[in-house]
Amino acid sequence: MHPAELAVTIADAELWLLADKALYWPGAEALLIADIHFGKAAAYRALGQPVPSGTTAENLRRLDALLERYHCRQLIFLGDFLHARQSHAPATLAALQAWRDRHADLEILLVRGNHDRSAGDAPASLRIEVVAEPYLLGPFALQHEPHPHPSRHVLAGHIHPVFQLRGRGRQRVRLPCFCLDSHVSLLPAFGSFTGGMAVEAAPGRRLYGVLDGGVWPVSGGAGRA
């Protein structure tokens, strides 16, 4: 495989961890994205905070590249599609609509997250099916919150996991990472303007960091979940 992708087995299904902080499920022809937080920068600017512009365009460019590279029948957002009510800014919605029009045949599903509940649903013209968690698909429960499911392996977001590599002295590098446990697996936040919460190595846990355009095991080896 290309260094930008790494195949793992979870719940007897092959999934590809992607260096652009997304997950591809070949068997379902599905691209899974967690915590894209469209309009976060716009929401901060509306509050008078000096934050950079262009994050929506950058996130859409990355989505375009993934949809071109991987054959996708459906695009699934694991919560936090929009960041806040201020994310309904006209420029943000216009960019999303133009992007949606370029992918008119793509099925898009959103598992509603905590930010989606406060931001409100995206315009109907974006044709996004919005569902409550858990959304059951094959052997997986697709969720935003990483709560265990009684019968399915959970794929979730919300935490924005990062792994801290320790170098010499006080040197530290924080890597966005995939955190795979026996019953719940976490995707890193896809959004360009998001923070992260540190996760630690633990027995049975597999951690894969995103670095230099590749996906690399940083704890736990290859294994299965």
N, CA, C and O of each residue as an XYZ file, in Angstrom:
900
protein
N       0.843     -1.199      0.000
C       0.000      0.000      0.000
C       0.874      1.244      0.000
O       2.055      1.187      0.344
N       0.292      2.350     -0.384
C       0.975      3.643     -0.353
C       1.209      4.043      1.102
O       0.370      3.744      1.951
N       2.334      4.717      1.420
C       2.565      5.145      2.810
C       1.458      6.018      3.386
O       1.311      6.125      4.603
N       0.679      6.641      2.503
C      -0.400      7.501      2.978
C      -1.603      6.711      3.475
O      -2.602      7.300      3.889
N      -1.521      5.389      3.440
C      -2.621      4.567      3.927
C      -2.060      3.318      4.588
O      -1.002      2.820      4.204
N      -2.773      2.824      5.574
C      -2.327      1.645      6.309
C      -3.544      0.789      6.598
O      -4.515      1.260      7.190
N      -3.495     -0.480      6.178
C      -4.633     -1.386      6.354
C      -4.588     -2.014      7.738
O      -3.544     -2.484      8.189
N      -5.738     -2.014      8.404
C      -5.886     -2.706      9.681
C      -7.169     -3.536      9.614
O      -8.040     -3.299      8.777
N      -7.259     -4.498     10.503
C      -8.474     -5.304     10.608
C      -9.171     -4.985     11.908
O      -8.582     -5.090     12.984
N     -10.433     -4.594     11.805
C     -11.254     -4.298     12.972
C     -12.585     -5.007     12.776
O     -13.239     -4.835     11.748
N     -12.983     -5.799     13.753
C     -14.252     -6.533     13.677
C     -14.330     -7.352     12.385
O     -15.380     -7.422     11.746
N     -13.210     -7.966     12.010
C     -13.088     -8.810     10.814
C     -13.308     -8.044      9.512
O     -13.539     -8.655      8.469
N     -13.242     -6.738      9.561
C     -13.358     -5.921      8.344
C     -12.030     -5.208      8.113
O     -11.371     -4.775      9.059
N     -11.643     -5.093      6.830
C     -10.429     -4.353      6.501
C     -10.766     -2.869      6.375
O     -11.660     -2.484      5.621
N     -10.041     -2.052      7.119
C     -10.193     -0.607      7.070
C      -8.835     -0.001      6.765
O      -7.804     -0.543      7.164
N      -8.834      1.117      6.061
C      -7.589      1.807      5.733
C      -7.524      3.105      6.529
O      -8.398      3.965      6.418
N      -6.478      3.229      7.328
C      -6.207      4.473      8.017
C      -5.466      5.392      7.060
O      -4.451      4.992      6.489
N      -5.943      6.592      6.875
C      -5.390      7.497      5.872
C      -4.607      8.627      6.535
O      -4.987      9.143      7.586
N      -3.502      8.993      5.886
C      -2.634     10.033      6.433
C      -3.316     11.387      6.494
O      -2.858     12.273      7.215
N      -4.392     11.564      5.758
C      -5.118     12.836      5.823
C      -6.200     12.793      6.891
O      -7.202     13.504      6.807
N      -5.982     11.937      7.912
C      -6.832     11.895      9.106
C      -8.276     11.504      8.775
O      -9.233     12.101      9.268
N      -8.396     10.489      7.929
C      -9.695      9.939      7.565
C      -9.576      8.427      7.540
O      -8.480      7.880      7.655
N     -10.701      7.758      7.390
C     -10.730      6.294      7.347
C     -11.516      5.867      6.116
O     -12.603      6.379      5.850
N     -10.951      4.919      5.367
C     -11.637      4.380      4.194
C     -11.984      2.920      4.461
O     -11.140      2.138      4.896
N     -13.232      2.568      4.196
C     -13.742      1.206      4.372
C     -14.016      0.638      2.976
O     -15.084      0.875      2.411
N     -13.057     -0.111      2.415
C     -13.226     -0.581      1.030
C     -14.468     -1.426      0.824
O     -15.134     -1.307     -0.204
N     -14.792     -2.288      1.800
C     -15.935     -3.174      1.630
C     -17.250     -2.443      1.483
O     -18.168     -2.948      0.837
N     -17.359     -1.269      2.067
C     -18.585     -0.463      1.977
C     -18.435      0.706      1.022
O     -19.380      1.467      0.815
N     -17.244      0.854      0.435
C     -16.936      2.006     -0.411
C     -17.331      3.300      0.298
O     -18.020      4.161     -0.249
N     -16.858      3.396      1.549
C     -17.244      4.527      2.397
C     -16.008      5.246      2.918
O     -15.020      4.619      3.301
N     -16.082      6.567      2.926
C     -15.066      7.411      3.520
C     -15.641      7.984      4.809
O     -16.708      8.598      4.793
N     -14.943      7.789      5.921
C     -15.408      8.250      7.228
C     -14.542      9.412      7.690
O     -13.314      9.353      7.641
N     -15.211     10.470      8.140
C     -14.566     11.707      8.571
C     -15.117     12.070      9.941
O     -16.330     12.057     10.149
N     -14.231     12.393     10.876
C     -14.679     12.825     12.201
C     -14.296     14.281     12.428
O     -13.193     14.703     12.082
N     -15.204     15.035     13.006
C     -14.890     16.357     13.561
C     -14.244     17.301     12.546
O     -13.119     17.763     12.734
N     -14.973     17.573     11.476
C     -14.444     18.509     10.482
C     -14.675     19.963     10.913
O     -13.901     20.841     10.534
N     -15.713     20.228     11.689
C     -15.958     21.539     12.289
C     -15.950     22.667     11.250
O     -15.230     23.654     11.403
N     -16.753     22.511     10.198
C     -16.874     23.590      9.223
C     -17.349     24.871      9.931
O     -18.217     24.833     10.803
N     -16.761     25.984      9.537
C     -17.183     27.275     10.057
C     -16.659     27.601     11.441
O     -17.134     28.546     12.071
N     -15.687     26.836     11.930
C     -15.151     27.141     13.266
C     -14.426     28.479     13.273
O     -14.618     29.293     14.177
N     -13.595     28.701     12.264
C     -12.877     29.973     12.205
C     -13.857     31.141     12.064
O     -13.668     32.188     12.683
N     -14.900     30.962     11.253
C     -15.905     32.018     11.093
C     -16.602     32.308     12.412
O     -16.899     33.461     12.725
N     -16.863     31.258     13.188
C     -17.510     31.444     14.487
C     -16.614     32.231     15.432
O     -17.098     33.084     16.176
N     -15.313     31.955     15.413
C     -14.380     32.700     16.260
C     -14.263     34.152     15.809
O     -14.201     35.066     16.631
N     -14.235     34.352     14.492
C     -14.141     35.734     14.001
C     -15.393     36.534     14.367
O     -15.320     37.731     14.643
N     -16.554     35.843     14.365
C     -17.787     36.526     14.751
C     -17.746     36.988     16.209
O     -18.458     37.914     16.599
N     -16.899     36.325     17.010
C     -16.728     36.708     18.410
C     -15.579     37.691     18.597
O     -15.219     38.028     19.725
N     -15.001     38.152     17.480
C     -13.944     39.136     17.547
C     -12.554     38.576     17.734
O     -11.619     39.317     18.039
N     -12.404     37.261     17.553
C     -11.097     36.637     17.720
C     -10.326     36.682     16.404
O     -10.899     36.380     15.358
N      -9.037     37.051     16.422
C      -8.235     37.127     15.188
C      -7.703     35.752     14.790
O      -6.593     35.379     15.170
N      -8.485     35.007     14.033
C      -8.073     33.667     13.606
C      -7.951     33.662     12.080
O      -8.568     34.491     11.411
N      -7.168     32.744     11.530
C      -6.944     32.739     10.080
C      -8.198     32.362      9.305
O      -9.057     31.631      9.798
N      -8.286     32.871      8.092
C      -9.372     32.502      7.182
C      -8.878     31.401      6.253
O      -7.689     31.083      6.229
N      -9.797     30.823      5.491
C      -9.418     29.822      4.499
C      -9.492     28.390      4.965
O      -9.166     27.485      4.197
N      -9.917     28.146      6.214
C      -9.950     26.760      6.694
C     -11.036     25.942      5.996
O     -10.839     24.752      5.746
N     -12.178     26.558      5.679
C     -13.231     25.825      4.969
C     -12.745     25.388      3.592
O     -12.960     24.246      3.188
N     -12.095     26.290      2.878
C     -11.581     25.952      1.552
C     -10.537     24.836      1.637
O     -10.508     23.940      0.793
N      -9.687     24.896      2.651
C      -8.659     23.870      2.810
C      -9.278     22.511      3.136
O      -8.859     21.492      2.586
N     -10.268     22.488      4.025
C     -10.931     21.223      4.342
C     -11.627     20.640      3.114
O     -11.582     19.429      2.896
N     -12.265     21.483      2.317
C     -12.942     21.004      1.109
C     -11.942     20.512      0.072
O     -12.203     19.531     -0.624
N     -10.804     21.182     -0.036
C      -9.766     20.725     -0.959
C      -9.277     19.333     -0.565
O      -9.082     18.476     -1.427
N      -9.080     19.109      0.717
C      -8.634     17.790      1.179
C      -9.699     16.731      0.936
O      -9.380     15.608      0.546
N     -10.951     17.077      1.160
C     -12.032     16.136      0.855
C     -12.057     15.791     -0.629
O     -12.208     14.625     -0.993
N     -11.911     16.791     -1.479
C     -11.884     16.554     -2.921
C     -10.774     15.575     -3.290
O     -10.985     14.667     -4.094
N      -9.598     15.758     -2.708
C      -8.466     14.889     -3.021
C      -8.747     13.452     -2.603
O      -8.395     12.522     -3.329
N      -9.370     13.252     -1.452
C      -9.677     11.900     -0.990
C     -10.751     11.254     -1.863
O     -10.653     10.074     -2.198
N     -11.767     12.017     -2.229
C     -12.833     11.467     -3.066
C     -12.336     11.137     -4.466
O     -12.879     10.251     -5.126
N     -11.320     11.836     -4.916
C     -10.724     11.517     -6.212
C      -9.853     10.265     -6.124
O      -9.786      9.484     -7.074
N      -9.193     10.076     -4.998
C      -8.260      8.960     -4.850
C      -8.968      7.638     -4.555
O      -8.542      6.582     -5.024
N     -10.051      7.700     -3.776
C     -10.726      6.485     -3.322
C     -12.138      6.421     -3.903
O     -12.848      7.424     -3.973
N     -12.521      5.221     -4.315
C     -13.860      5.039     -4.886
C     -14.868      5.041     -3.742
O     -14.904      4.104     -2.946
N     -15.675      6.074     -3.657
C     -16.583      6.260     -2.535
C     -18.029      6.289     -3.020
O     -18.403      7.102     -3.865
N     -18.820      5.396     -2.473
C     -20.253      5.438     -2.693
C     -20.923      6.333     -1.662
O     -21.967      6.931     -1.922
N     -20.306      6.415     -0.484
C     -20.886      7.239      0.569
C     -19.794      7.913      1.396
O     -18.701      7.380      1.588
N     -20.135      9.097      1.873
C     -19.282      9.876      2.750
C     -20.020     10.009      4.074
O     -21.150     10.495      4.123
N     -19.365      9.570      5.149
C     -20.011      9.549      6.460
C     -19.231     10.441      7.413
O     -18.037     10.237      7.637
N     -19.915     11.431      7.971
C     -19.319     12.312      8.965
C     -19.716     11.816     10.359
O     -20.900     11.675     10.666
N     -18.714     11.555     11.191
C     -18.968     11.067     12.547
C     -19.098     12.247     13.517
O     -18.384     12.333     14.516
N     -20.010     13.133     13.200
C     -20.321     14.224     14.099
C     -19.498     15.477     13.899
O     -18.402     15.453     13.340
N     -20.071     16.587     14.382
C     -19.455     17.916     14.357
C     -19.114     18.354     12.940
O     -17.969     18.671     12.620
N     -20.149     18.360     12.103
C     -20.034     18.870     10.736
C     -19.911     20.394     10.770
O     -18.992     20.958     10.175
N     -20.832     21.055     11.463
C     -20.745     22.500     11.676
C     -20.325     22.754     13.125
O     -20.646     21.978     14.025
N     -19.611     23.842     13.327
C     -19.059     24.100     14.654
C     -20.032     24.818     15.585
O     -20.138     24.466     16.760
N     -20.738     25.814     15.073
C     -21.594     26.647     15.924
C     -22.640     27.339     15.053
O     -22.594     27.248     13.826
N     -23.573     28.023     15.689
C     -24.603     28.743     14.922
C     -23.975     29.799     14.019
O     -24.480     30.069     12.930
N     -22.868     30.399     14.473
C     -22.186     31.396     13.651
C     -21.560     30.770     12.403
O     -21.153     31.485     11.487
N     -21.482     29.442     12.367
C     -20.910     28.755     11.199
C     -21.830     28.807      9.991
O     -21.428     28.441      8.887
N     -23.071     29.264     10.193
C     -23.997     29.429      9.072
C     -23.723     30.733      8.333
O     -24.622     31.280      7.694
N     -22.514     31.230      8.411
C     -22.145     32.449      7.691
C     -22.343     32.241      6.191
O     -22.058     31.153      5.690
N     -22.823     33.252      5.456
C     -23.106     33.085      4.027
C     -21.926     32.554      3.230
O     -22.109     31.709      2.354
N     -20.717     33.029      3.514
C     -19.552     32.568      2.740
C     -19.279     31.095      2.986
O     -18.928     30.368      2.056
N     -19.435     30.640      4.237
C     -19.215     29.229      4.557
C     -20.247     28.361      3.854
O     -19.894     27.352      3.244
N     -21.518     28.740      3.932
C     -22.576     27.939      3.314
C     -22.461     27.946      1.794
O     -22.760     26.939      1.152
N     -22.036     29.055      1.214
C     -21.868     29.115     -0.242
C     -20.757     28.175     -0.698
O     -20.884     27.509     -1.725
N     -19.668     28.123      0.066
C     -18.576     27.216     -0.288
C     -19.012     25.764     -0.167
O     -18.660     24.938     -1.008
N     -19.781     25.445      0.882
C     -20.278     24.077      1.053
C     -21.239     23.698     -0.073
O     -21.213     22.570     -0.566
N     -22.087     24.647     -0.476
C     -23.039     24.350     -1.548
C     -22.329     24.110     -2.876
O     -22.689     23.195     -3.616
N     -21.326     24.926     -3.178
C     -20.576     24.727     -4.420
C     -19.869     23.377     -4.413
O     -19.814     22.696     -5.437
N     -19.329     22.991     -3.263
C     -18.679     21.683     -3.145
C     -19.695     20.561     -3.328
O     -19.430     19.581     -4.025
N     -20.862     20.709     -2.698
C     -21.902     19.656     -2.808
C     -22.353     19.511     -4.254
O     -22.585     18.396     -4.722
N     -22.478     20.613     -4.957
C     -22.913     20.557     -6.351
C     -21.906     19.812     -7.223
O     -22.285     19.211     -8.229
N     -20.628     19.845     -6.849
C     -19.608     19.106     -7.599
C     -19.681     17.605     -7.333
O     -19.147     16.811     -8.108
N     -20.335     17.216     -6.249
C     -20.438     15.800     -5.865
C     -21.912     15.428     -5.698
O     -22.321     14.857     -4.688
N     -22.685     15.768     -6.711
C     -24.139     15.643     -6.603
C     -24.603     14.209     -6.400
O     -25.652     13.993     -5.793
N     -23.853     13.217     -6.890
C     -24.285     11.824     -6.801
C     -23.798     11.118     -5.540
O     -24.134      9.954     -5.324
N     -23.034     11.782     -4.725
C     -22.456     11.160     -3.535
C     -23.482     11.115     -2.405
O     -24.131     12.117     -2.104
N     -23.619      9.947     -1.785
C     -24.464      9.824     -0.597
C     -23.693     10.378      0.601
O     -22.553      9.983      0.844
N     -24.311     11.286      1.343
C     -23.656     11.878      2.508
C     -24.540     11.672      3.730
O     -25.736     11.961      3.716
N     -23.919     11.168      4.777
C     -24.634     10.899      6.018
C     -23.873     11.552      7.167
O     -22.644     11.502      7.211
N     -24.597     12.156      8.084
C     -24.013     12.770      9.266
C     -24.603     12.126     10.507
O     -25.817     12.148     10.712
N     -23.732     11.548     11.339
C     -24.136     11.105     12.669
C     -24.028     12.327     13.580
O     -22.928     12.814     13.839
N     -25.136     12.808     14.052
C     -25.162     14.099     14.735
C     -24.282     14.091     15.986
O     -24.373     13.188     16.817
N     -23.425     15.119     16.105
C     -22.556     15.276     17.265
C     -23.007     16.412     18.158
O     -24.019     17.059     17.889
N     -22.261     16.652     19.213
C     -22.653     17.690     20.168
C     -22.633     19.087     19.541
O     -23.501     19.906     19.841
N     -21.658     19.368     18.677
C     -21.631     20.681     18.031
C     -22.763     20.822     17.013
O     -23.289     21.916     16.811
N     -23.134     19.714     16.376
C     -24.254     19.773     15.429
C     -25.547     20.118     16.140
O     -26.380     20.848     15.604
N     -25.717     19.595     17.348
C     -26.940     19.900     18.093
C     -27.024     21.375     18.445
O     -28.112     21.949     18.438
N     -25.892     21.999     18.753
C     -25.929     23.422     19.095
C     -25.912     24.316     17.862
O     -26.484     25.406     17.872
N     -25.249     23.850     16.790
C     -25.152     24.664     15.571
C     -26.439     24.642     14.769
O     -26.750     25.608     14.073
N     -27.190     23.559     14.857
C     -28.353     23.394     14.005
C     -27.965     22.708     12.712
O     -26.806     22.760     12.300
N     -28.925     22.068     12.074
C     -28.640     21.298     10.866
C     -28.208     22.197      9.717
O     -28.579     23.368      9.641
N     -27.418     21.616      8.832
C     -27.020     22.301      7.605
C     -28.240     22.474      6.703
O     -29.234     21.767      6.872
N     -28.180     23.408      5.745
C     -29.314     23.616      4.843
C     -29.714     22.336      4.109
O     -28.865     21.512      3.770
N     -31.001     22.181      3.871
C     -31.504     20.990      3.187
C     -30.912     20.839      1.793
O     -30.825     19.729      1.268
N     -30.502     21.961      1.191
C     -29.949     21.907     -0.168
C     -28.637     21.119     -0.233
O     -28.225     20.696     -1.313
N     -27.984     20.922      0.907
C     -26.751     20.123      0.913
C     -27.043     18.620      0.850
O     -26.139     17.814      0.628
N     -28.308     18.255      1.047
C     -28.740     16.849      0.925
C     -27.850     15.918      1.762
O     -27.224     14.987      1.256
N     -27.829     16.213      3.044
C     -27.111     15.391      4.007
C     -28.144     14.693      4.887
O     -28.951     15.352      5.543
N     -28.119     13.375      4.901
C     -28.998     12.625      5.792
C     -28.410     12.692      7.194
O     -27.256     12.322      7.411
N     -29.208     13.165      8.142
C     -28.743     13.332      9.515
C     -29.420     12.290     10.391
O     -30.644     12.161     10.389
N     -28.597     11.538     11.151
C     -29.126     10.471     12.000
C     -28.561     10.625     13.406
O     -27.521     11.251     13.613
N     -29.267     10.040     14.361
C     -28.770      9.995     15.735
C     -27.844      8.792     15.888
O     -27.945      7.811     15.151
N     -26.944      8.890     16.858
C     -26.082      7.755     17.134
C     -26.801      6.759     18.053
O     -27.647      7.167     18.849
N     -26.487      5.480     17.959
C     -25.538      4.867     17.026
C     -26.197      4.577     15.684
O     -27.384      4.256     15.624
N     -25.419      4.690     14.606
C     -25.865      4.290     13.284
C     -25.173      2.966     12.983
O     -23.949      2.913     12.868
N     -25.953      1.903     12.857
C     -25.401      0.559     12.697
C     -25.178      0.256     11.226
O     -26.092      0.372     10.410
N     -23.953     -0.132     10.897
C     -23.586     -0.446      9.524
C     -22.583     -1.590      9.562
O     -21.465     -1.437     10.054
N     -23.001     -2.753      9.030
C     -22.133     -3.918      9.076
C     -21.791     -4.263     10.521
O     -22.676     -4.283     11.375
N     -20.517     -4.536     10.806
C     -20.139     -4.900     12.178
C     -19.901     -3.701     13.084
O     -19.419     -3.861     14.206
N     -20.234     -2.488     12.608
C     -19.854     -1.283     13.329
C     -21.063     -0.482     13.819
O     -22.128     -0.471     13.201
N     -20.854      0.183     14.946
C     -21.750      1.245     15.408
C     -21.023      2.553     15.149
O     -19.996      2.830     15.770
N     -21.545      3.351     14.245
C     -20.932      4.626     13.908
C     -21.507      5.687     14.832
O     -22.717      5.911     14.869
N     -20.618      6.338     15.578
C     -21.047      7.277     16.609
C     -20.154      8.515     16.598
O     -19.093      8.533     15.974
N     -20.609      9.539     17.299
C     -19.742     10.670     17.592
C     -19.072     10.454     18.942
O     -17.848     10.527     19.049
N     -19.855     10.194     19.952
C     -19.318      9.949     21.289
C     -18.751      8.528     21.366
O     -19.361      7.593     20.848
N     -17.598      8.360     22.003
C     -16.959      7.047     22.037
C     -17.466      6.145     23.157
O     -16.678      5.626     23.947
N     -18.784      5.961     23.223
C     -19.347      5.065     24.220
C     -19.419      3.650     23.651
O     -19.797      3.490     22.490
N     -19.072      2.622     24.419
C     -19.171      1.247     23.912
C     -20.601      0.893     23.518
O     -21.565      1.402     24.090
N     -20.715      0.019     22.541
C     -22.017     -0.493     22.090
C     -22.113     -1.955     22.533
O     -21.098     -2.651     22.544
N     -23.297     -2.438     22.897
C     -23.395     -3.804     23.422
C     -23.076     -4.913     22.427
O     -22.733     -6.022     22.837
N     -23.181     -4.637     21.118
C     -22.981     -5.741     20.168
C     -22.110     -5.388     18.966
O     -21.805     -6.271     18.164
N     -21.698     -4.128     18.811
C     -20.911     -3.717     17.644
C     -19.640     -3.004     18.094
O     -19.563     -2.436     19.183
N     -18.646     -3.060     17.207
C     -17.443     -2.268     17.440
C     -17.754     -0.822     17.068
O     -18.330     -0.561     16.012
N     -17.378      0.103     17.919
C     -17.702      1.518     17.736
C     -16.579      2.223     16.985
O     -15.406      2.089     17.333
N     -16.948      2.973     15.955
C     -16.057      3.923     15.291
C     -16.578      5.312     15.629
O     -17.735      5.631     15.353
N     -15.719      6.143     16.231
C     -16.204      7.416     16.759
C     -15.143      8.503     16.605
O     -14.023      8.253     16.160
N     -15.530      9.699     16.983
C     -14.633     10.847     16.984
C     -14.687     11.538     18.331
O     -14.480     10.906     19.367
N     -14.963     12.834     18.322
C     -15.232     13.653     19.494
C     -13.986     13.981     20.319
O     -13.835     15.116     20.770
N     -13.095     13.013     20.523
C     -11.966     13.196     21.429
C     -10.830     13.983     20.771
O     -10.060     14.643     21.469
N     -10.709     13.924     19.432
C      -9.575     14.511     18.718
C      -8.252     13.930     19.235
O      -7.396     14.689     19.690
N      -8.062     12.602     19.176
C      -6.887     11.995     19.825
C      -5.571     12.431     19.198
O      -5.446     12.544     17.979
N      -4.600     12.673     20.063
C      -3.223     12.945     19.647
C      -2.303     12.124     20.541
O      -2.629     11.835     21.692
N      -1.143     11.751     19.992
C      -0.136     11.001     20.744
C       1.105     11.864     20.872
O       1.553     12.474     19.901
N       1.649     11.911     22.059
C       2.806     12.754     22.317
C       4.085     11.931     22.239
O       4.318     11.046     23.063
N       4.910     12.231     21.239
C       6.217     11.604     21.131
C       7.206     12.399     21.968
O       7.266     13.626     21.888
N       7.969     11.689     22.760
C       8.948     12.334     23.629
C      10.341     12.163     23.037
O      10.773     11.045     22.757
N      11.034     13.267     22.850
C      12.403     13.237     22.350
C      13.388     13.510     23.466
O      13.093     13.283     24.639
N      14.538     13.991     23.101
C      15.557     14.302     24.093
C      15.159     15.511     24.932
O      14.522     16.447     24.449
N      15.549     15.464     26.180
C      15.247     16.587     27.051
C      13.755     16.810     27.174
O      12.996     15.902     27.513
N      13.349     18.041     26.892
C      11.928     18.391     27.013
C      11.213     18.420     25.672
O      10.092     18.919     25.572
N      11.853     17.890     24.651
C      11.245     17.919     23.322
C       9.996     17.046     23.285
O       9.985     15.917     23.777
N       8.947     17.601     22.687
C       7.676     16.889     22.553
C       7.104     17.176     21.169
O       7.180     18.301     20.675
N       6.533     16.147     20.551
C       5.818     16.299     19.287
C       4.448     15.663     19.450
O       4.339     14.500     19.840
N       3.408     16.424     19.152
C       2.032     15.906     19.260
C       1.536     15.502     17.880
O       1.438     16.334     16.977
N       1.224     14.226     17.724
C       0.770     13.700     16.447
C      -0.719     13.389     16.506
O      -1.160     12.703     17.429
N      -1.512     13.875     15.544
C      -2.867     13.336     15.428
C      -2.757     11.823     15.255
O      -1.854     11.335     14.575
N      -3.672     11.087     15.868
C      -3.533      9.629     15.801
C      -4.881      8.926     15.749
O      -5.910      9.469     16.149
N      -4.839      7.701     15.243
C      -5.943      6.756     15.336
C      -5.708      5.936     16.598
O      -4.601      5.446     16.825
N      -6.735      5.785     17.411
C      -6.630      5.060     18.671
C      -7.601      3.885     18.623
O      -8.815      4.069     18.715
N      -7.063      2.680     18.480
C      -7.883      1.485     18.288
C      -7.853      0.634     19.544
O      -6.810      0.092     19.911
N      -8.990      0.518     20.196
C      -9.137     -0.353     21.355
C     -10.003     -1.543     20.988
O     -10.471     -1.653     19.854
N     -10.214     -2.431     21.941
C     -10.899     -3.690     21.633
C     -12.358     -3.492     21.251
O     -12.904     -4.278     20.476
N     -13.002     -2.452     21.784
C     -14.431     -2.247     21.510
C     -14.743     -0.890     20.881
O     -15.806     -0.713     20.286
N     -13.835      0.056     21.008
C     -14.055      1.413     20.491
C     -12.786      1.891     19.797
O     -11.690      1.780     20.348
N     -12.938      2.422     18.588
C     -11.811      2.999     17.858
C     -12.113      4.461     17.549
O     -13.223      4.811     17.149
N     -11.098      5.310     17.744
C     -11.251      6.747     17.566
C     -10.518      7.222     16.331
O      -9.386      6.812     16.075
N     -11.164      8.086     15.566
C     -10.530      8.756     14.438
C      -9.990     10.098     14.894
O     -10.576     10.729     15.773
N      -8.883     10.550     14.313
C      -8.431     11.912     14.614
C      -9.384     12.933     14.006
O     -10.147     12.622     13.092
N      -9.331     14.149     14.524
C     -10.141     15.226     13.952
C      -9.630     15.569     12.563
O      -8.430     15.753     12.361
N     -10.547     15.653     11.606
C     -10.172     15.976     10.228
C      -9.957     17.475     10.043
O      -9.133     17.889      9.227
N     -10.684     18.279     10.788
C     -10.669     19.719     10.584
C      -9.293     20.333     10.720
O      -8.486     19.893     11.538
N      -9.024     21.360      9.908
C      -7.723     22.019      9.914
C      -7.529     22.906     11.133
O      -6.393     23.246     11.460
N      -8.594     23.287     11.810
C      -8.518     24.250     12.904
C      -9.136     23.613     14.147
O     -10.166     24.065     14.647
N      -8.477     22.538     14.642
C      -8.979     21.812     15.798
C      -7.818     21.507     16.737
O      -6.668     21.408     16.310
N      -8.130     21.362     18.007
C      -7.129     20.959     18.979
C      -7.092     19.447     19.101
O      -7.519     18.732     18.194
N      -6.578     18.959     20.232
C      -6.501     17.525     20.424
C      -6.349     17.170     21.889
O      -5.902     17.982     22.698
N      -6.731     15.933     22.221
C      -6.579     15.430     23.573
C      -5.594     14.271     23.554
O      -5.733     13.349     22.749
N      -4.609     14.311     24.427
C      -3.572     13.288     24.449
C      -4.146     11.949     24.890
O      -4.916     11.878     25.848
N      -3.766     10.888     24.183
C      -4.086      9.528     24.585
C      -2.772      8.804     24.860
O      -1.738      9.125     24.275
N      -2.825      7.839     25.744
C      -1.628      7.123     26.163
C      -1.670      5.683     25.685
O      -2.737      5.130     25.421
N      -0.488      5.083     25.579
C      -0.417      3.656     25.284
C      -1.041      2.868     26.437
O      -0.941      3.254     27.601
N      -1.687      1.755     26.081
C      -2.328      0.909     27.082
C      -2.356     -0.513     26.559
O      -2.296     -0.715     25.346
N      -2.446     -1.512     27.437
C      -2.501     -2.908     26.979
C      -3.652     -3.133     25.996
O      -4.792     -2.748     26.259
N      -3.338     -3.756     24.870
C      -4.346     -4.045     23.863
C      -4.716     -2.881     22.971
O      -5.520     -3.042     22.054
N      -4.149     -1.717     23.217
C      -4.464     -0.526     22.420
C      -3.461     -0.371     21.296
O      -2.258     -0.545     21.495
N      -3.961     -0.041     20.105
C      -3.088      0.247     18.965
C      -3.201      1.728     18.624
O      -4.296      2.255     18.426
N      -2.058      2.379     18.559
C      -2.010      3.797     18.222
C      -1.227      3.980     16.936
O      -0.128      3.446     16.782
N      -1.801      4.741     16.016
C      -1.163      5.018     14.737
C      -1.120      6.530     14.538
O      -2.156      7.187     14.440
N       0.088      7.065     14.481
C       0.244      8.493     14.313
C       0.315      8.897     12.853
O       0.696      8.108     11.988
N      -0.057     10.132     12.597
C       0.005     10.717     11.261
C       1.200     11.660     11.229
O       1.264     12.616     12.002
N       2.149     11.389     10.328
C       3.377     12.173     10.278
C       3.982     12.103      8.887
O       4.099     11.023      8.308
N       4.371     13.270      8.345
C       5.090     13.343      7.067
C       4.371     12.598      5.938
O       5.000     11.892      5.151
N       3.048     12.763      5.869
C       2.284     12.161      4.786
C       2.117     10.663      4.887
O       1.774     10.015      3.898
N       2.353     10.091      6.068
C       2.199      8.655      6.256
C       1.478      8.338      7.553
O       1.235      9.216      8.381
N       1.139      7.059      7.714
C       0.510      6.561      8.938
C       1.451      5.522      9.524
O       1.832      4.571      8.841
N       1.829      5.697     10.789
C       2.847      4.865     11.384
C       2.412      4.352     12.755
O       1.866      5.112     13.555
N       2.650      3.057     13.035
C       2.343      2.566     14.394
C       3.278      3.206     15.406
O       4.497      3.178     15.240
N       2.706      3.780     16.448
C       3.517      4.361     17.514
C       3.368      3.590     18.817
O       4.100      3.835     19.776
N       2.414      2.653     18.852
C       2.238      1.815     20.029
C       1.302      0.676     19.682
O       0.274      0.885     19.038
N       1.651     -0.526     20.104
C       0.705     -1.633     20.022
C       0.845     -2.543     18.821
O       0.187     -3.583     18.783
N       1.668     -2.209     17.832
C       1.864     -3.102     16.690
C       0.669     -3.153     15.775
O      -0.233     -2.320     15.867
N       0.660     -4.150     14.874
C      -0.376     -4.242     13.849
C      -1.639     -4.856     14.406
O      -2.636     -4.151     14.562
N      -1.637     -6.150     14.713
C      -2.731     -6.806     15.422
C      -4.100     -6.670     14.791
O      -4.244     -6.253     13.642
N      -5.108     -7.037     15.583
C      -6.500     -6.979     15.166
C      -7.328     -6.460     16.321
O      -6.910     -6.509     17.477
N      -8.513     -5.961     15.992
C      -9.457     -5.566     17.044
C     -10.821     -6.124     16.707
O     -11.776     -5.916     17.456
